[in-house]
Amino acid sequence: MSGVLIALALLFTQLSVMAFGGGNTILPEMQRQVVQNHHWMSAQEFSALFALAQAAPGPNMMIVPLIGWQVAGWAGLLVSSLAKFGPSSLITLIVMGGWKRYKDKPWRRLVQGGLVPVTVGLVLSSGLLIAKASATSLALGGVIALCTLLAMNKKIHPLWVLAVGAVLGLALA
């Protein structure tokens, strides 16, 4: 058990410092590590945990404690949560002091502008990874496409989009 906890701690510490632009930017690497490298769960199970985490109130990285719980119970939940949220929080506190100090510098706006497409690309790749794991049939792929279009083009609360996707997915399964 301690080997699994060490693996969880190492994985989520690495992901914590890589999560530049928000937690969803590391989903592809998280899925690759959890599913392909460690074989802790299938891609479908990862996708289901992601959907559950998104439906829950709170931060969008609730998938981390869910993975920890799935892999190693309460100890896994605690280790994965501390490893994911601790290092990035400390780095953020340290960097924000300097970032505020240079708020009027022209290079700061350039850095922020350059990071926008990087973040968008990482979030897009996360969405594609989750969609690929969830679309086990052409019909479910259509449900994913419909829900994506709804979320992007209509001012609908994300929980309603999830509910529509769940109902359609159950009806087509």
C-alpha positions in Angstrom: 0.0 0.0 0.0 2.8 2.5 0.8 4.2 2.0 -2.7 0.9 3.1 -4.2 0.7 6.1 -1.9 4.3 7.1 -2.8 3.3 6.8 -6.5 0.2 8.9 -6.0 2.3 11.5 -4.1 4.9 11.7 -6.8 2.4 11.8 -9.7 0.2 14.5 -8.2 3.2 16.6 -7.0 4.5 16.6 -10.6 1.1 17.4 -12.0 0.7 20.2 -9.4 3.7 22.1 -10.7 2.6 21.5 -14.3 -0.9 22.8 -13.9 -0.2 26.1 -15.6 -3.4 27.8 -16.7 -5.7 25.8 -14.5 -6.3 22.3 -13.4 -7.9 21.1 -16.6 -4.7 21.7 -18.5 -3.1 18.6 -16.9 -6.0 16.2 -17.5 -4.4 14.6 -20.6 -1.2 13.8 -18.6 -3.3 12.8 -15.5 -5.3 10.4 -17.7 -2.2 9.0 -19.4 -0.5 8.4 -16.0 -3.5 6.9 -14.2 -4.8 4.8 -17.1 -1.9 3.9 -19.3 1.2 4.0 -17.0 -0.1 2.9 -13.6 -3.2 0.9 -14.8 -5.2 2.1 -11.8 -8.4 2.4 -13.9 -9.7 2.3 -17.4 -10.2 5.3 -19.6 -14.0 5.0 -19.2 -13.6 4.9 -15.4 -11.4 8.0 -15.5 -14.0 9.7 -17.7 -16.8 8.8 -15.3 -14.8 10.2 -12.3 -14.2 13.3 -14.3 -18.0 13.7 -15.0 -18.7 13.1 -11.3 -16.1 15.7 -10.3 -17.5 18.3 -12.7 -21.1 17.7 -11.3 -19.9 18.2 -7.7 -19.9 21.7 -6.2 -16.4 23.2 -5.6 -13.2 23.4 -7.5 -13.0 21.7 -10.9 -10.1 19.5 -9.7 -12.3 17.3 -7.5 -11.2 14.4 -9.8 -7.9 14.3 -7.9 -9.3 13.2 -4.5 -11.7 10.8 -6.4 -8.7 9.2 -8.1 -6.9 8.9 -4.8 -10.0 7.4 -3.2 -10.5 4.9 -6.1 -6.8 3.8 -5.9 -6.1 3.7 -2.2 -9.1 4.7 -0.1 -9.0 7.5 2.5 -5.2 7.5 2.5 -5.1 7.9 -1.3 -7.6 10.7 -1.1 -5.5 12.5 1.5 -2.1 11.9 -0.2 -3.3 12.8 -3.7 -5.1 16.0 -2.5 -2.1 17.3 -0.5 0.3 16.4 -3.4 -1.8 18.2 -6.0 -2.9 21.3 -4.2 0.0 21.9 -1.8 2.9 22.6 -4.2 1.0 24.7 -6.7 -0.5 26.8 -3.8 2.9 27.5 -2.4 4.3 28.4 -5.8 1.3 30.7 -6.5 1.8 32.5 -3.2 5.5 33.1 -3.9 5.1 34.1 -7.6 2.1 36.5 -6.9 4.3 38.7 -4.8 6.6 39.4 -7.7 3.8 39.4 -10.2 2.1 42.3 -8.4 5.4 44.2 -8.1 5.8 44.2 -11.9 2.1 44.9 -12.7 2.9 48.0 -14.8 5.8 46.5 -16.8 5.2 46.0 -20.6 6.8 42.5 -20.6 4.1 41.3 -18.1 1.3 41.9 -20.6 3.3 40.2 -23.3 3.8 37.1 -21.1 0.1 37.0 -20.2 -0.9 37.4 -23.9 1.5 34.6 -24.9 0.2 32.2 -22.3 -3.5 32.5 -23.4 -3.1 30.3 -26.5 -1.1 27.8 -24.6 -3.8 27.5 -22.0 -6.5 27.3 -24.6 -4.7 24.5 -26.4 -4.1 22.6 -23.1 -7.8 22.9 -22.1 -8.9 21.9 -25.7 -6.7 18.8 -25.6 -8.2 17.9 -22.2 -11.7 18.1 -23.6 -10.8 16.0 -26.6 -9.2 13.3 -24.3 -12.3 13.1 -22.1 -14.6 13.0 -25.2 -12.6 10.3 -26.8 -12.7 8.1 -23.7 -16.4 8.7 -23.3 -17.5 8.3 -27.0 -17.7 4.5 -27.0 -20.2 4.6 -29.9 -21.2 6.9 -32.7 -24.4 7.8 -30.8 -22.5 8.8 -27.7 -20.1 10.8 -29.9 -23.2 12.7 -31.1 -24.4 13.3 -27.6 -20.9 14.7 -26.7 -21.0 17.0 -29.8 -24.5 18.2 -29.0 -23.6 19.0 -25.4 -20.4 20.7 -26.4 -22.4 22.9 -28.8 -25.0 23.6 -26.2 -22.3 24.6 -23.7 -20.5 26.8 -26.1 -23.4 28.6 -27.8 -26.1 28.9 -25.2 -26.2 30.4 -21.8 -27.2 27.2 -20.0 -25.9 26.2 -16.6 -23.3 23.4 -17.0 -25.3 21.1 -14.7 -28.2 21.3 -17.2 -25.9 20.3 -20.0 -24.6 17.4 -17.9 -28.2 16.4 -17.2 -29.1 16.5 -20.9 -26.0 14.4 -21.8 -26.8 11.9 -19.0 -30.4 11.4 -20.1 -29.5 11.1 -23.8 -26.6 8.8 -23.0 -28.8 6.5 -20.9 -31.5 6.5 -23.6 -28.9 5.6 -26.3 -27.0 3.0 -24.3 
